[in-house]
Structure formats: C-alpha cells, structure tokens
Amino acid sequence: MWDVPKWMYLIIIVPFLVIGIGIIFYGYTSTPETLATDEIPSKEILYLAGVLFMVMPVISALGVRFFYKRINDREVNLMQNGLKGEAEILSASQTGMYLNELPQIKFLLNITSPYGENYQMEHKDVVNMLDLSSIKVGAKIPVFIDPNNEKNILLLYK
C-alpha cells in the first residue's frame, strides 16, 4: 500500500507557510512609494508572492494525497471485492520507466479466473526491488481480478 506519512506534509508545508508570512509582513512594512516595475507597487507583488508561497504547497500536498488515496482505494477495492485467480508470467521486461526508483515491469500474463476461464493480457506494474526475484517466466502469482473489468488486476508478489 502506498502512503505518505502525515509528518512529511508538515515538513514540506510549514517552511513555505513561514516564508509566505515573512514575505507578506515585508510587503506590509515596505513603503507604498516603492515600485517593483514602472507602475506596480512592490507591496502588491510581495502580497501576491506571499499568498502563492502559502497556497501552492497546500494545493500540491492535497494533490499528492489524492493521488495516493486513489491508488490505495483501487487496491483495497480489488482485495475486498475482486475475484481471486492465478496469473502465469509468460514474459516480463522492464519498460525503462521508474517510479520512486522502482522499476516498471511490462508483463504478458495468462490469467486463470476462479471460474476456470483463461485469457492473456499485457499488464504494467511498478515492482518493489525485493519482489523482483519472484518474477520469473513460468512463475504463478496470485491475482485479484475486478469482476466488472477483467483488465483491472492486482498482482500479489510473494
């Protein structure tokens, strides 16, 4: 399961909030006659920069939180409501893409559903380095299959 610790959000957001407050305070204490450009007072630019320093990290953190929550919800839904089947690895190759220094692997799988149906499919998955040893051609891996979409699967590495 993917998760970002809550303290990580604080480490990322709090410095930007402090800097943003400092920029707004500096704008508040600057003289109104000071111009940043030909016609725009520096106070307005400092206020805008301070607000952006405070708002953008919060929006970014919420985006990251939403992204990981969506991944976790998909995995939890498949584990609770999915059909447990078996996937035989017919081929596996790296795509060249990495996520958090973990390689993405492109699989050709032969999926066997609990009803005995077999079908082949390509599936890309980011694999933990410790799980790479279980990925061998011919290996059989437990899989959860979405009952509404047989292409939506979750591989469980040993």
C-alpha positions as CSV (number, residue, x, y, z in Angstrom):
1,M,0.0,0.0,0.0
2,W,1.2,3.5,-0.9
3,D,1.1,6.0,1.9
4,V,2.7,9.4,2.7
5,P,3.3,9.9,6.4
6,K,1.5,12.9,7.9
7,W,4.7,14.4,9.3
8,M,6.0,14.6,5.8
9,Y,3.3,17.0,4.9
10,L,4.3,19.2,7.8
11,I,8.0,19.2,6.8
12,I,7.0,20.3,3.3
13,I,4.3,22.8,4.0
14,V,5.4,24.6,7.2
15,P,8.6,26.2,5.8
16,F,6.6,27.6,2.8
17,L,4.0,29.0,5.2
18,V,6.6,30.7,7.3
19,I,8.3,32.2,4.2
20,G,4.9,33.3,2.8
21,I,4.1,35.0,6.1
22,G,7.5,36.7,6.1
23,I,7.0,38.0,2.5
24,I,3.6,39.3,3.4
25,F,5.0,41.0,6.5
26,Y,7.8,42.5,4.4
27,G,5.2,43.8,2.0
28,Y,3.2,45.3,4.9
29,T,6.3,47.1,6.3
30,S,7.5,48.4,2.9
31,T,6.7,52.0,1.9
32,P,3.9,52.5,-0.6
33,E,6.0,54.6,-2.9
34,T,8.4,51.7,-3.7
35,L,7.7,50.4,-7.2
36,A,8.8,47.0,-8.4
37,T,8.2,47.9,-12.0
38,D,7.2,51.1,-13.7
39,E,3.6,51.1,-12.4
40,I,3.2,48.2,-10.0
41,P,3.8,48.9,-6.3
42,S,6.1,46.4,-4.6
43,K,3.6,45.8,-1.9
44,E,1.2,44.2,-4.3
45,I,3.8,41.9,-5.7
46,L,5.0,40.9,-2.2
47,Y,1.4,40.2,-1.1
48,L,0.8,38.1,-4.2
49,A,4.2,36.2,-3.7
50,G,3.4,35.6,0.0
51,V,0.0,34.2,-0.8
52,L,1.4,32.0,-3.5
53,F,4.1,30.7,-1.1
54,M,1.4,29.7,1.3
55,V,-1.3,28.3,-1.1
56,M,0.7,26.4,-3.7
57,P,2.4,23.9,-1.3
58,V,-1.0,23.1,0.3
59,I,-2.6,22.5,-3.1
60,S,0.4,20.3,-4.1
61,A,0.2,18.3,-0.9
62,L,-3.6,17.8,-1.4
63,G,-2.8,16.6,-5.0
64,V,-0.3,14.1,-3.7
65,R,-2.7,12.9,-1.0
66,F,-5.5,12.4,-3.6
67,F,-3.1,10.5,-5.9
68,Y,-2.0,8.0,-3.3
69,K,-5.5,7.7,-1.9
70,R,-6.8,6.8,-5.3
71,I,-4.1,4.1,-5.7
72,N,-4.9,2.7,-2.2
73,D,-8.7,2.7,-2.8
74,R,-8.2,0.7,-6.0
75,E,-6.0,-1.9,-4.2
76,V,-8.3,-2.2,-1.2
77,N,-11.4,-2.5,-3.5
78,L,-9.8,-5.3,-5.5
79,M,-8.7,-7.1,-2.4
80,Q,-12.2,-6.9,-0.8
81,N,-14.4,-7.3,-3.9
82,G,-12.1,-8.9,-6.5
83,L,-12.1,-12.5,-7.7
84,K,-9.0,-14.4,-6.6
85,G,-7.3,-16.0,-9.5
86,E,-3.8,-17.0,-10.7
87,A,-1.5,-15.4,-13.2
88,E,1.2,-17.2,-15.0
89,I,4.0,-15.0,-16.2
90,L,4.6,-15.6,-19.9
91,S,7.1,-12.8,-20.3
92,A,8.5,-9.9,-18.3
93,S,10.6,-6.9,-19.4
94,Q,11.5,-3.5,-18.0
95,T,9.8,-0.6,-19.6
96,G,12.7,1.8,-18.7
97,M,10.4,3.9,-16.5
98,Y,11.0,4.2,-12.8
99,L,8.7,5.5,-10.0
100,N,10.5,6.4,-6.8
101,E,13.5,4.4,-8.1
102,L,11.3,1.3,-8.5
103,P,11.2,-0.2,-12.0
104,Q,8.1,-0.6,-14.0
105,I,7.7,-4.1,-15.5
106,K,5.7,-5.0,-18.5
107,F,4.1,-8.4,-18.1
108,L,2.5,-10.8,-20.6
109,L,0.2,-12.9,-18.3
110,N,-2.0,-15.9,-18.7
111,I,-4.8,-15.2,-16.2
112,T,-6.9,-18.0,-14.8
113,S,-10.1,-16.8,-13.1
114,P,-11.8,-18.8,-10.2
115,Y,-14.4,-20.0,-12.8
116,G,-11.6,-21.7,-14.9
117,E,-11.6,-19.1,-17.6
118,N,-8.2,-18.4,-19.2
119,Y,-7.2,-15.2,-21.0
120,Q,-3.9,-13.4,-21.9
121,M,-3.2,-9.8,-21.2
122,E,-0.4,-7.3,-21.0
123,H,-0.1,-5.6,-17.7
124,K,2.4,-2.9,-16.5
125,D,3.2,-2.7,-12.8
126,V,5.8,-0.9,-10.6
127,V,7.6,-3.6,-8.7
128,N,9.5,-3.4,-5.4
129,M,13.1,-4.4,-5.7
130,L,12.7,-7.2,-3.1
131,D,9.9,-8.7,-5.2
132,L,12.0,-8.9,-8.4
133,S,13.2,-12.4,-7.5
134,S,9.7,-13.8,-7.7
135,I,9.2,-12.6,-11.3
136,K,10.3,-15.4,-13.5
137,V,8.9,-16.7,-16.7
138,G,6.5,-19.6,-15.8
139,A,6.0,-18.4,-12.2
140,K,2.4,-18.4,-11.0
141,I,1.4,-15.4,-8.9
142,P,-1.9,-14.9,-7.0
143,V,-4.0,-12.1,-8.6
144,F,-7.2,-10.3,-7.8
145,I,-9.5,-9.6,-10.8
146,D,-12.1,-6.9,-10.9
147,P,-15.4,-8.7,-11.6
148,N,-16.6,-5.7,-13.7
149,N,-13.4,-5.3,-15.8
150,E,-11.1,-8.3,-16.3
151,K,-8.2,-6.0,-17.4
152,N,-8.1,-4.4,-13.9
153,I,-6.0,-6.7,-11.9
154,L,-3.8,-6.6,-8.8
155,L,-0.8,-8.9,-8.7
156,L,0.3,-10.2,-5.3
157,Y,4.1,-10.9,-5.4
158,K,5.5,-13.5,-3.0
